[in-house]
């Protein structure tokens, strides 16, 4: 199903990655540090955030948690139909090691925004 959606949206060179912890997310944010991001945390949504500010927001969000989570990072990098490289990142926080539903589990979403057109 996901491949059909990617095909309809004109996405090419799709790479899905997953890792334990948040190191992959930090690496990808630094790779796209000259771009702006959308960050959807637990309480607030932030738009037009630069990479350095985004890392600070993520750190504040993770430090404000009362519960200790085990994080998994899932990332998708692709080239959209305009030829611009994009990334979508999900930080998934699980309370327990089991793969069952727990109401305390969380997800944080990060996504690159389209770069601004610069007039030269």
N, C-alpha and C positions, 0 to 999 in steps of 0.2 A: 504494500500500500504506500509506503513511504517513497519508493522509487517512482511510482506514478505521480505523486505530488511533486517530487523534484523535477520530473520530466515536464509536467505542466507549467511549472514556474521557470523553466529554462535553465536550471542549475546544471553545471558541468563540473567535472573533476571533484567529486564529492569524496571527502575523507572523514570517516567517523572514527573517533578515538575515545578511549575510556581509561581512566587510571584512578588508583586509590589516592586520597588526599587532594590538595588543591594546587599542587605544583604545576600540573598541566594548564590550569586556568591562568596562573600567574605567567607562565611561559607564553601563552597565546596572547594575553593582554599586552605583554612587552613586545611581541611580534607586530601587533597592530597599534602601537603606542601613539602614532601620529593621527589616528582616527578617533572619532567620537563613538561612544557606546550608549546603549540603553541598559539600565540596570533595574530589575524588578526584585526588590527585597521583600521581606515579610510585611513591612508596614508601608513603605513608600516606593514610588516609581521615580526614577531619575532619567532624564533625557539629555543628550548632548554633553556627556561627561568625557573628559580626556582620560587617558590611561593611568596617569599618576593619581588623579583624583579618585578614579574607580578603585584602585588598589587600596586607598585609604578608606573608602566607603565599605568595601568588602571586609576589611580588617575590623572596622567599627561594628559592622553587622555581626560578625562571628564572635567578637568579644562580648557583645551584649546578650548572648545566649546564656540562659540559666543552665540548660542541659548540655552535657558533653556529647557531641555528635561524632560519628565516623563518616567522613566525607568521601564521596565519589564524584569525580569530574567526568562529564560526558560532553564531548565537543564535536561539532560538525563544521568543517571548513569546506568552502565551495566557491566556485566562480559563478556569479549570476549572469542573466542573459545580456547585461550591458558590459560584461567582461571585467567586473569589479570583484576582487576577492573579498569574501565575507566570512564571518565566524559566528556561530551560535554556541553558547556554553551554558550548561546546566550544572550547578553545584547541588548535589543531593546529600542531605544530612540524615543519617539513620541513627536512631537511638539504640537499637539492639542489633545483634549480628544476624538475626533471623530475617528472612525475606517476606515476612508477613506485614500486613498493614498495621501501622501504629499511628495514632492521631498526633503524636509529637514529632513525626518525621517532617522535614522541611525541604523546599526546593527554591533555589535562587537562580534567576535567569539573567544572562548577559548576552548582548547581541551588538554587533557593529552597526552603525548607521551609514547611510550613503555619504560619501565624501562631498564636501562643498565644491561647487564649480568655481574655479578661480578665473577671473578675467585678467588677461595679461596685456 
